[in-house]
Amino acid sequence: MSDFTITSSKRFNSKPMVFELDIDEPIKPLILLINPSSLDIKFTPKITQQRVRATGQNPSYIYHAQHDELDVLSASGKSAMFISDKGLTRIDRTKTLAYENINELLKIYRNNGTNRNKKPNGKVNPCVVDSIGRVVINYNGFIYRGHFTNFTISENATTPFNLDFTFEFKVTRTFNIDQVTENQILNSIQQG
């Protein structure tokens, strides 16, 4: 099986990466404070094809083919620096805007586009998934719709005032903003 890897080129006027949840009661969109330092899109075709002779009176062949694998978007980057009202900090980092930003991204990963089943009293039952929505990433002129498959946060001793993150995202649909209208995107999202 062969893999094709496309490394995205950054535009001169690149916009921030925005994460949204396409679910029943979405949270407000999350804008990353710092864009990822690397973003790769990997395409893997399925090469399996098969011709099968039909049984019975008809001796013709039946051709079986499968769709390609979903694209995988891999990204890595750093959080913004942990700056509190006392200055650069590591101890009070949970009280900084940079920590809140990376923590919100972690919450979007943990939700991963799921609609939770509500109990009769209106409270959300965290154990029961009602339906699956989608995570939507808007970045550099493209909209990627899909779900997370992996997300990692780590600390590095050489940069103690940042957190490093990496994630993999399976893309079920890609839109080029320059080639489609907003109505076409909304209609496609509503159709599933």
PyMOL commands that place a pseudoatom at each C-alpha (Angstrom):
pseudoatom trace, name=CA, resn=MET, resi=1, chain=A, elem=C, hetatm=0, pos=[0.000, 0.000, 0.000]
pseudoatom trace, name=CA, resn=SER, resi=2, chain=A, elem=C, hetatm=0, pos=[1.368, 3.415, -0.893]
pseudoatom trace, name=CA, resn=ASP, resi=3, chain=A, elem=C, hetatm=0, pos=[0.966, 6.611, 1.101]
pseudoatom trace, name=CA, resn=PHE, resi=4, chain=A, elem=C, hetatm=0, pos=[0.962, 10.153, -0.212]
pseudoatom trace, name=CA, resn=THR, resi=5, chain=A, elem=C, hetatm=0, pos=[1.865, 12.927, 2.209]
pseudoatom trace, name=CA, resn=ILE, resi=6, chain=A, elem=C, hetatm=0, pos=[1.096, 16.547, 1.483]
pseudoatom trace, name=CA, resn=THR, resi=7, chain=A, elem=C, hetatm=0, pos=[2.622, 19.186, 3.730]
pseudoatom trace, name=CA, resn=SER, resi=8, chain=A, elem=C, hetatm=0, pos=[0.503, 22.292, 3.767]
pseudoatom trace, name=CA, resn=SER, resi=9, chain=A, elem=C, hetatm=0, pos=[2.069, 25.522, 2.697]
pseudoatom trace, name=CA, resn=LYS, resi=10, chain=A, elem=C, hetatm=0, pos=[1.402, 28.496, 4.916]
pseudoatom trace, name=CA, resn=ARG, resi=11, chain=A, elem=C, hetatm=0, pos=[-0.180, 31.485, 3.291]
pseudoatom trace, name=CA, resn=PHE, resi=12, chain=A, elem=C, hetatm=0, pos=[1.291, 34.881, 3.990]
pseudoatom trace, name=CA, resn=ASN, resi=13, chain=A, elem=C, hetatm=0, pos=[-1.948, 36.059, 5.578]
pseudoatom trace, name=CA, resn=SER, resi=14, chain=A, elem=C, hetatm=0, pos=[-2.761, 32.813, 7.409]
pseudoatom trace, name=CA, resn=LYS, resi=15, chain=A, elem=C, hetatm=0, pos=[-5.707, 32.973, 9.743]
pseudoatom trace, name=CA, resn=PRO, resi=16, chain=A, elem=C, hetatm=0, pos=[-5.849, 31.317, 13.172]
pseudoatom trace, name=CA, resn=MET, resi=17, chain=A, elem=C, hetatm=0, pos=[-6.950, 27.691, 13.502]
pseudoatom trace, name=CA, resn=VAL, resi=18, chain=A, elem=C, hetatm=0, pos=[-10.559, 27.460, 14.697]
pseudoatom trace, name=CA, resn=PHE, resi=19, chain=A, elem=C, hetatm=0, pos=[-12.223, 24.370, 16.216]
pseudoatom trace, name=CA, resn=GLU, resi=20, chain=A, elem=C, hetatm=0, pos=[-16.003, 23.907, 16.348]
pseudoatom trace, name=CA, resn=LEU, resi=21, chain=A, elem=C, hetatm=0, pos=[-18.349, 21.092, 17.317]
pseudoatom trace, name=CA, resn=ASP, resi=22, chain=A, elem=C, hetatm=0, pos=[-21.171, 20.270, 14.913]
pseudoatom trace, name=CA, resn=ILE, resi=23, chain=A, elem=C, hetatm=0, pos=[-23.499, 18.918, 17.630]
pseudoatom trace, name=CA, resn=ASP, resi=24, chain=A, elem=C, hetatm=0, pos=[-26.955, 19.721, 19.075]
pseudoatom trace, name=CA, resn=GLU, resi=25, chain=A, elem=C, hetatm=0, pos=[-25.744, 22.242, 21.683]
pseudoatom trace, name=CA, resn=PRO, resi=26, chain=A, elem=C, hetatm=0, pos=[-22.301, 23.381, 20.525]
pseudoatom trace, name=CA, resn=ILE, resi=27, chain=A, elem=C, hetatm=0, pos=[-19.890, 25.380, 22.623]
pseudoatom trace, name=CA, resn=LYS, resi=28, chain=A, elem=C, hetatm=0, pos=[-18.570, 28.616, 21.172]
pseudoatom trace, name=CA, resn=PRO, resi=29, chain=A, elem=C, hetatm=0, pos=[-15.784, 28.137, 18.598]
pseudoatom trace, name=CA, resn=LEU, resi=30, chain=A, elem=C, hetatm=0, pos=[-12.258, 27.802, 19.969]
pseudoatom trace, name=CA, resn=ILE, resi=31, chain=A, elem=C, hetatm=0, pos=[-9.552, 29.916, 18.333]
pseudoatom trace, name=CA, resn=LEU, resi=32, chain=A, elem=C, hetatm=0, pos=[-6.008, 28.703, 19.001]
pseudoatom trace, name=CA, resn=LEU, resi=33, chain=A, elem=C, hetatm=0, pos=[-3.770, 31.424, 20.393]
pseudoatom trace, name=CA, resn=ILE, resi=34, chain=A, elem=C, hetatm=0, pos=[-0.840, 30.091, 18.326]
pseudoatom trace, name=CA, resn=ASN, resi=35, chain=A, elem=C, hetatm=0, pos=[-1.257, 28.149, 15.075]
pseudoatom trace, name=CA, resn=PRO, resi=36, chain=A, elem=C, hetatm=0, pos=[0.324, 24.678, 14.845]
pseudoatom trace, name=CA, resn=SER, resi=37, chain=A, elem=C, hetatm=0, pos=[3.959, 24.612, 13.769]
pseudoatom trace, name=CA, resn=SER, resi=38, chain=A, elem=C, hetatm=0, pos=[3.378, 21.668, 11.428]
pseudoatom trace, name=CA, resn=LEU, resi=39, chain=A, elem=C, hetatm=0, pos=[0.352, 20.357, 9.568]
pseudoatom trace, name=CA, resn=ASP, resi=40, chain=A, elem=C, hetatm=0, pos=[0.483, 17.281, 7.326]
pseudoatom trace, name=CA, resn=ILE, resi=41, chain=A, elem=C, hetatm=0, pos=[-2.306, 15.646, 5.332]
pseudoatom trace, name=CA, resn=LYS, resi=42, chain=A, elem=C, hetatm=0, pos=[-1.850, 11.973, 4.541]
pseudoatom trace, name=CA, resn=PHE, resi=43, chain=A, elem=C, hetatm=0, pos=[-3.811, 10.210, 1.812]
pseudoatom trace, name=CA, resn=THR, resi=44, chain=A, elem=C, hetatm=0, pos=[-3.794, 6.398, 1.631]
pseudoatom trace, name=CA, resn=PRO, resi=45, chain=A, elem=C, hetatm=0, pos=[-5.490, 4.748, -1.344]
pseudoatom trace, name=CA, resn=LYS, resi=46, chain=A, elem=C, hetatm=0, pos=[-6.998, 1.284, -1.145]
pseudoatom trace, name=CA, resn=ILE, resi=47, chain=A, elem=C, hetatm=0, pos=[-5.637, -0.802, -3.949]
pseudoatom trace, name=CA, resn=THR, resi=48, chain=A, elem=C, hetatm=0, pos=[-7.722, -3.923, -3.385]
pseudoatom trace, name=CA, resn=GLN, resi=49, chain=A, elem=C, hetatm=0, pos=[-9.817, -4.840, -6.395]
pseudoatom trace, name=CA, resn=GLN, resi=50, chain=A, elem=C, hetatm=0, pos=[-11.449, -8.107, -7.201]
pseudoatom trace, name=CA, resn=ARG, resi=51, chain=A, elem=C, hetatm=0, pos=[-13.193, -9.776, -10.104]
pseudoatom trace, name=CA, resn=VAL, resi=52, chain=A, elem=C, hetatm=0, pos=[-15.502, -12.623, -9.176]
pseudoatom trace, name=CA, resn=ARG, resi=53, chain=A, elem=C, hetatm=0, pos=[-17.282, -14.940, -11.583]
pseudoatom trace, name=CA, resn=ALA, resi=54, chain=A, elem=C, hetatm=0, pos=[-20.995, -14.983, -10.848]
pseudoatom trace, name=CA, resn=THR, resi=55, chain=A, elem=C, hetatm=0, pos=[-22.636, -18.281, -10.029]
pseudoatom trace, name=CA, resn=GLY, resi=56, chain=A, elem=C, hetatm=0, pos=[-25.614, -19.747, -11.803]
pseudoatom trace, name=CA, resn=GLN, resi=57, chain=A, elem=C, hetatm=0, pos=[-26.612, -19.364, -15.434]
pseudoatom trace, name=CA, resn=ASN, resi=58, chain=A, elem=C, hetatm=0, pos=[-24.802, -16.018, -16.013]
pseudoatom trace, name=CA, resn=PRO, resi=59, chain=A, elem=C, hetatm=0, pos=[-21.017, -16.532, -16.485]
pseudoatom trace, name=CA, resn=SER, resi=60, chain=A, elem=C, hetatm=0, pos=[-20.208, -12.779, -16.310]
pseudoatom trace, name=CA, resn=TYR, resi=61, chain=A, elem=C, hetatm=0, pos=[-17.749, -11.228, -13.887]
pseudoatom trace, name=CA, resn=ILE, resi=62, chain=A, elem=C, hetatm=0, pos=[-18.664, -9.034, -10.917]
pseudoatom trace, name=CA, resn=TYR, resi=63, chain=A, elem=C, hetatm=0, pos=[-16.153, -6.302, -10.140]
pseudoatom trace, name=CA, resn=HIS, resi=64, chain=A, elem=C, hetatm=0, pos=[-15.604, -5.347, -6.459]
pseudoatom trace, name=CA, resn=ALA, resi=65, chain=A, elem=C, hetatm=0, pos=[-13.683, -2.202, -5.465]
pseudoatom trace, name=CA, resn=GLN, resi=66, chain=A, elem=C, hetatm=0, pos=[-13.363, -0.279, -2.214]
pseudoatom trace, name=CA, resn=HIS, resi=67, chain=A, elem=C, hetatm=0, pos=[-13.177, 3.420, -1.458]
pseudoatom trace, name=CA, resn=ASP, resi=68, chain=A, elem=C, hetatm=0, pos=[-9.897, 5.021, -0.424]
pseudoatom trace, name=CA, resn=GLU, resi=69, chain=A, elem=C, hetatm=0, pos=[-9.026, 5.455, 3.238]
pseudoatom trace, name=CA, resn=LEU, resi=70, chain=A, elem=C, hetatm=0, pos=[-10.023, 8.703, 4.922]
pseudoatom trace, name=CA, resn=ASP, resi=71, chain=A, elem=C, hetatm=0, pos=[-7.435, 11.482, 4.866]
pseudoatom trace, name=CA, resn=VAL, resi=72, chain=A, elem=C, hetatm=0, pos=[-5.501, 11.910, 8.122]
pseudoatom trace, name=CA, resn=LEU, resi=73, chain=A, elem=C, hetatm=0, pos=[-4.546, 15.413, 9.241]
pseudoatom trace, name=CA, resn=SER, resi=74, chain=A, elem=C, hetatm=0, pos=[-1.571, 15.425, 11.653]
pseudoatom trace, name=CA, resn=ALA, resi=75, chain=A, elem=C, hetatm=0, pos=[-0.580, 18.587, 13.480]
pseudoatom trace, name=CA, resn=SER, resi=76, chain=A, elem=C, hetatm=0, pos=[1.829, 19.583, 16.218]
pseudoatom trace, name=CA, resn=GLY, resi=77, chain=A, elem=C, hetatm=0, pos=[2.474, 22.828, 18.014]
pseudoatom trace, name=CA, resn=LYS, resi=78, chain=A, elem=C, hetatm=0, pos=[2.952, 24.690, 21.260]
pseudoatom trace, name=CA, resn=SER, resi=79, chain=A, elem=C, hetatm=0, pos=[0.606, 26.496, 23.569]
pseudoatom trace, name=CA, resn=ALA, resi=80, chain=A, elem=C, hetatm=0, pos=[1.052, 30.180, 24.207]
pseudoatom trace, name=CA, resn=MET, resi=81, chain=A, elem=C, hetatm=0, pos=[3.305, 31.100, 27.138]
pseudoatom trace, name=CA, resn=PHE, resi=82, chain=A, elem=C, hetatm=0, pos=[1.836, 30.967, 30.650]
pseudoatom trace, name=CA, resn=ILE, resi=83, chain=A, elem=C, hetatm=0, pos=[1.647, 34.614, 31.675]
pseudoatom trace, name=CA, resn=SER, resi=84, chain=A, elem=C, hetatm=0, pos=[-0.382, 35.563, 34.744]
pseudoatom trace, name=CA, resn=ASP, resi=85, chain=A, elem=C, hetatm=0, pos=[-0.834, 38.927, 36.438]
pseudoatom trace, name=CA, resn=LYS, resi=86, chain=A, elem=C, hetatm=0, pos=[2.489, 38.237, 38.234]
pseudoatom trace, name=CA, resn=GLY, resi=87, chain=A, elem=C, hetatm=0, pos=[4.354, 37.619, 34.967]
pseudoatom trace, name=CA, resn=LEU, resi=88, chain=A, elem=C, hetatm=0, pos=[5.732, 34.457, 33.365]
pseudoatom trace, name=CA, resn=THR, resi=89, chain=A, elem=C, hetatm=0, pos=[4.732, 31.504, 35.542]
pseudoatom trace, name=CA, resn=ARG, resi=90, chain=A, elem=C, hetatm=0, pos=[4.741, 27.760, 35.747]
pseudoatom trace, name=CA, resn=ILE, resi=91, chain=A, elem=C, hetatm=0, pos=[3.227, 27.361, 39.205]
pseudoatom trace, name=CA, resn=ASP, resi=92, chain=A, elem=C, hetatm=0, pos=[0.044, 29.384, 38.520]
pseudoatom trace, name=CA, resn=ARG, resi=93, chain=A, elem=C, hetatm=0, pos=[-0.292, 28.237, 34.922]
pseudoatom trace, name=CA, resn=THR, resi=94, chain=A, elem=C, hetatm=0, pos=[-3.843, 26.938, 35.419]
pseudoatom trace, name=CA, resn=LYS, resi=95, chain=A, elem=C, hetatm=0, pos=[-4.923, 30.560, 35.895]
pseudoatom trace, name=CA, resn=THR, resi=96, chain=A, elem=C, hetatm=0, pos=[-3.541, 31.770, 32.558]
pseudoatom trace, name=CA, resn=LEU, resi=97, chain=A, elem=C, hetatm=0, pos=[-5.285, 32.337, 29.236]
pseudoatom trace, name=CA, resn=ALA, resi=98, chain=A, elem=C, hetatm=0, pos=[-2.812, 30.018, 27.457]
pseudoatom trace, name=CA, resn=TYR, resi=99, chain=A, elem=C, hetatm=0, pos=[-3.661, 27.111, 29.772]
pseudoatom trace, name=CA, resn=GLU, resi=100, chain=A, elem=C, hetatm=0, pos=[-7.409, 27.722, 29.369]
pseudoatom trace, name=CA, resn=ASN, resi=101, chain=A, elem=C, hetatm=0, pos=[-6.961, 27.723, 25.579]
pseudoatom trace, name=CA, resn=ILE, resi=102, chain=A, elem=C, hetatm=0, pos=[-5.154, 24.359, 25.468]
pseudoatom trace, name=CA, resn=ASN, resi=103, chain=A, elem=C, hetatm=0, pos=[-7.583, 22.924, 28.055]
pseudoatom trace, name=CA, resn=GLU, resi=104, chain=A, elem=C, hetatm=0, pos=[-10.556, 23.889, 25.842]
pseudoatom trace, name=CA, resn=LEU, resi=105, chain=A, elem=C, hetatm=0, pos=[-8.892, 22.095, 22.922]
pseudoatom trace, name=CA, resn=LEU, resi=106, chain=A, elem=C, hetatm=0, pos=[-8.537, 19.021, 25.139]
pseudoatom trace, name=CA, resn=LYS, resi=107, chain=A, elem=C, hetatm=0, pos=[-12.266, 19.231, 25.979]
pseudoatom trace, name=CA, resn=ILE, resi=108, chain=A, elem=C, hetatm=0, pos=[-13.138, 19.340, 22.264]
pseudoatom trace, name=CA, resn=TYR, resi=109, chain=A, elem=C, hetatm=0, pos=[-10.962, 16.240, 21.753]
pseudoatom trace, name=CA, resn=ARG, resi=110, chain=A, elem=C, hetatm=0, pos=[-12.677, 14.425, 24.624]
pseudoatom trace, name=CA, resn=ASN, resi=111, chain=A, elem=C, hetatm=0, pos=[-16.157, 15.319, 23.316]
pseudoatom trace, name=CA, resn=ASN, resi=112, chain=A, elem=C, hetatm=0, pos=[-15.119, 14.464, 19.730]
pseudoatom trace, name=CA, resn=GLY, resi=113, chain=A, elem=C, hetatm=0, pos=[-18.498, 15.471, 18.323]
pseudoatom trace, name=CA, resn=THR, resi=114, chain=A, elem=C, hetatm=0, pos=[-20.772, 13.371, 20.538]
pseudoatom trace, name=CA, resn=ASN, resi=115, chain=A, elem=C, hetatm=0, pos=[-24.285, 14.342, 21.604]
pseudoatom trace, name=CA, resn=ARG, resi=116, chain=A, elem=C, hetatm=0, pos=[-24.984, 13.030, 25.102]
pseudoatom trace, name=CA, resn=ASN, resi=117, chain=A, elem=C, hetatm=0, pos=[-28.337, 11.515, 26.056]
pseudoatom trace, name=CA, resn=LYS, resi=118, chain=A, elem=C, hetatm=0, pos=[-30.270, 13.694, 28.497]
pseudoatom trace, name=CA, resn=LYS, resi=119, chain=A, elem=C, hetatm=0, pos=[-32.009, 12.318, 31.555]
pseudoatom trace, name=CA, resn=PRO, resi=120, chain=A, elem=C, hetatm=0, pos=[-35.714, 13.175, 32.102]
pseudoatom trace, name=CA, resn=ASN, resi=121, chain=A, elem=C, hetatm=0, pos=[-34.781, 15.979, 34.528]
pseudoatom trace, name=CA, resn=GLY, resi=122, chain=A, elem=C, hetatm=0, pos=[-32.727, 17.696, 31.782]
pseudoatom trace, name=CA, resn=LYS, resi=123, chain=A, elem=C, hetatm=0, pos=[-29.295, 16.745, 33.122]
pseudoatom trace, name=CA, resn=VAL, resi=124, chain=A, elem=C, hetatm=0, pos=[-26.812, 15.202, 30.723]
pseudoatom trace, name=CA, resn=ASN, resi=125, chain=A, elem=C, hetatm=0, pos=[-26.023, 11.519, 31.181]
pseudoatom trace, name=CA, resn=PRO, resi=126, chain=A, elem=C, hetatm=0, pos=[-22.261, 11.392, 30.516]
pseudoatom trace, name=CA, resn=CYS, resi=127, chain=A, elem=C, hetatm=0, pos=[-22.267, 7.630, 29.932]
pseudoatom trace, name=CA, resn=VAL, resi=128, chain=A, elem=C, hetatm=0, pos=[-24.788, 7.421, 27.099]
pseudoatom trace, name=CA, resn=VAL, resi=129, chain=A, elem=C, hetatm=0, pos=[-24.061, 8.767, 23.617]
pseudoatom trace, name=CA, resn=ASP, resi=130, chain=A, elem=C, hetatm=0, pos=[-27.235, 9.792, 21.791]
pseudoatom trace, name=CA, resn=SER, resi=131, chain=A, elem=C, hetatm=0, pos=[-25.687, 10.502, 18.399]
pseudoatom trace, name=CA, resn=ILE, resi=132, chain=A, elem=C, hetatm=0, pos=[-22.381, 11.368, 16.775]
pseudoatom trace, name=CA, resn=GLY, resi=133, chain=A, elem=C, hetatm=0, pos=[-21.806, 14.827, 15.395]
pseudoatom trace, name=CA, resn=ARG, resi=134, chain=A, elem=C, hetatm=0, pos=[-18.555, 16.142, 13.950]
pseudoatom trace, name=CA, resn=VAL, resi=135, chain=A, elem=C, hetatm=0, pos=[-15.573, 18.251, 14.827]
pseudoatom trace, name=CA, resn=VAL, resi=136, chain=A, elem=C, hetatm=0, pos=[-14.948, 21.067, 12.345]
pseudoatom trace, name=CA, resn=ILE, resi=137, chain=A, elem=C, hetatm=0, pos=[-11.495, 22.623, 11.872]
pseudoatom trace, name=CA, resn=ASN, resi=138, chain=A, elem=C, hetatm=0, pos=[-11.197, 25.852, 9.892]
pseudoatom trace, name=CA, resn=TYR, resi=139, chain=A, elem=C, hetatm=0, pos=[-7.631, 26.703, 8.911]
pseudoatom trace, name=CA, resn=ASN, resi=140, chain=A, elem=C, hetatm=0, pos=[-5.756, 28.429, 6.091]
pseudoatom trace, name=CA, resn=GLY, resi=141, chain=A, elem=C, hetatm=0, pos=[-8.600, 28.523, 3.597]
pseudoatom trace, name=CA, resn=PHE, resi=142, chain=A, elem=C, hetatm=0, pos=[-9.850, 24.971, 4.219]
pseudoatom trace, name=CA, resn=ILE, resi=143, chain=A, elem=C, hetatm=0, pos=[-12.596, 23.483, 6.382]
pseudoatom trace, name=CA, resn=TYR, resi=144, chain=A, elem=C, hetatm=0, pos=[-11.941, 19.944, 7.597]
pseudoatom trace, name=CA, resn=ARG, resi=145, chain=A, elem=C, hetatm=0, pos=[-14.853, 17.968, 9.016]
pseudoatom trace, name=CA, resn=GLY, resi=146, chain=A, elem=C, hetatm=0, pos=[-14.245, 14.708, 10.911]
pseudoatom trace, name=CA, resn=HIS, resi=147, chain=A, elem=C, hetatm=0, pos=[-13.088, 13.378, 14.273]
pseudoatom trace, name=CA, resn=PHE, resi=148, chain=A, elem=C, hetatm=0, pos=[-9.958, 13.079, 16.399]
pseudoatom trace, name=CA, resn=THR, resi=149, chain=A, elem=C, hetatm=0, pos=[-8.160, 9.738, 16.575]
pseudoatom trace, name=CA, resn=ASN, resi=150, chain=A, elem=C, hetatm=0, pos=[-5.255, 10.804, 18.789]
pseudoatom trace, name=CA, resn=PHE, resi=151, chain=A, elem=C, hetatm=0, pos=[-4.331, 13.770, 20.969]
pseudoatom trace, name=CA, resn=THR, resi=152, chain=A, elem=C, hetatm=0, pos=[-1.205, 14.157, 23.127]
pseudoatom trace, name=CA, resn=ILE, resi=153, chain=A, elem=C, hetatm=0, pos=[-0.063, 16.929, 25.446]
pseudoatom trace, name=CA, resn=SER, resi=154, chain=A, elem=C, hetatm=0, pos=[3.478, 16.890, 26.815]
pseudoatom trace, name=CA, resn=GLU, resi=155, chain=A, elem=C, hetatm=0, pos=[5.877, 19.094, 28.730]
pseudoatom trace, name=CA, resn=ASN, resi=156, chain=A, elem=C, hetatm=0, pos=[9.409, 19.827, 27.630]
pseudoatom trace, name=CA, resn=ALA, resi=157, chain=A, elem=C, hetatm=0, pos=[12.196, 20.822, 30.056]
pseudoatom trace, name=CA, resn=THR, resi=158, chain=A, elem=C, hetatm=0, pos=[13.725, 23.212, 27.527]
pseudoatom trace, name=CA, resn=THR, resi=159, chain=A, elem=C, hetatm=0, pos=[10.465, 25.230, 27.289]
pseudoatom trace, name=CA, resn=PRO, resi=160, chain=A, elem=C, hetatm=0, pos=[8.938, 25.140, 30.788]
pseudoatom trace, name=CA, resn=PHE, resi=161, chain=A, elem=C, hetatm=0, pos=[6.364, 27.873, 30.113]
pseudoatom trace, name=CA, resn=ASN, resi=162, chain=A, elem=C, hetatm=0, pos=[4.634, 26.070, 27.216]
pseudoatom trace, name=CA, resn=LEU, resi=163, chain=A, elem=C, hetatm=0, pos=[2.898, 22.779, 26.570]
pseudoatom trace, name=CA, resn=ASP, resi=164, chain=A, elem=C, hetatm=0, pos=[3.525, 20.808, 23.382]
pseudoatom trace, name=CA, resn=PHE, resi=165, chain=A, elem=C, hetatm=0, pos=[0.602, 19.134, 21.637]
pseudoatom trace, name=CA, resn=THR, resi=166, chain=A, elem=C, hetatm=0, pos=[0.112, 16.761, 18.717]
pseudoatom trace, name=CA, resn=PHE, resi=167, chain=A, elem=C, hetatm=0, pos=[-3.071, 15.389, 17.251]
pseudoatom trace, name=CA, resn=GLU, resi=168, chain=A, elem=C, hetatm=0, pos=[-4.361, 13.209, 14.443]
pseudoatom trace, name=CA, resn=PHE, resi=169, chain=A, elem=C, hetatm=0, pos=[-7.686, 13.964, 12.836]
pseudoatom trace, name=CA, resn=LYS, resi=170, chain=A, elem=C, hetatm=0, pos=[-9.600, 11.721, 10.377]
pseudoatom trace, name=CA, resn=VAL, resi=171, chain=A, elem=C, hetatm=0, pos=[-11.108, 13.946, 7.705]
pseudoatom trace, name=CA, resn=THR, resi=172, chain=A, elem=C, hetatm=0, pos=[-14.496, 12.852, 6.382]
pseudoatom trace, name=CA, resn=ARG, resi=173, chain=A, elem=C, hetatm=0, pos=[-15.031, 15.984, 4.266]
pseudoatom trace, name=CA, resn=THR, resi=174, chain=A, elem=C, hetatm=0, pos=[-12.784, 18.818, 3.074]
pseudoatom trace, name=CA, resn=PHE, resi=175, chain=A, elem=C, hetatm=0, pos=[-13.943, 22.179, 1.732]
pseudoatom trace, name=CA, resn=ASN, resi=176, chain=A, elem=C, hetatm=0, pos=[-11.783, 24.757, -0.039]
pseudoatom trace, name=CA, resn=ILE, resi=177, chain=A, elem=C, hetatm=0, pos=[-13.258, 28.107, 1.017]
pseudoatom trace, name=CA, resn=ASP, resi=178, chain=A, elem=C, hetatm=0, pos=[-12.069, 29.770, -2.214]
pseudoatom trace, name=CA, resn=GLN, resi=179, chain=A, elem=C, hetatm=0, pos=[-14.037, 27.318, -4.392]
pseudoatom trace, name=CA, resn=VAL, resi=180, chain=A, elem=C, hetatm=0, pos=[-17.368, 26.949, -2.580]
pseudoatom trace, name=CA, resn=THR, resi=181, chain=A, elem=C, hetatm=0, pos=[-19.980, 29.290, -1.171]
pseudoatom trace, name=CA, resn=GLU, resi=182, chain=A, elem=C, hetatm=0, pos=[-21.107, 29.382, 2.446]
pseudoatom trace, name=CA, resn=ASN, resi=183, chain=A, elem=C, hetatm=0, pos=[-24.556, 28.011, 1.484]
pseudoatom trace, name=CA, resn=GLN, resi=184, chain=A, elem=C, hetatm=0, pos=[-22.949, 24.988, -0.209]
pseudoatom trace, name=CA, resn=ILE, resi=185, chain=A, elem=C, hetatm=0, pos=[-20.940, 24.246, 2.949]
pseudoatom trace, name=CA, resn=LEU, resi=186, chain=A, elem=C, hetatm=0, pos=[-23.985, 24.606, 5.223]
pseudoatom trace, name=CA, resn=ASN, resi=187, chain=A, elem=C, hetatm=0, pos=[-26.137, 22.398, 2.980]
pseudoatom trace, name=CA, resn=SER, resi=188, chain=A, elem=C, hetatm=0, pos=[-23.441, 19.722, 2.878]
pseudoatom trace, name=CA, resn=ILE, resi=189, chain=A, elem=C, hetatm=0, pos=[-22.982, 19.796, 6.674]
pseudoatom trace, name=CA, resn=GLN, resi=190, chain=A, elem=C, hetatm=0, pos=[-26.733, 19.502, 7.262]
pseudoatom trace, name=CA, resn=GLN, resi=191, chain=A, elem=C, hetatm=0, pos=[-26.980, 16.552, 4.872]
pseudoatom trace, name=CA, resn=GLY, resi=192, chain=A, elem=C, hetatm=0, pos=[-24.359, 14.671, 6.855]
for i in range(1, 192): cmd.bond("trace and resi %d" % i, "trace and resi %d" % (i + 1))
show_as sticks, trace
zoom trace
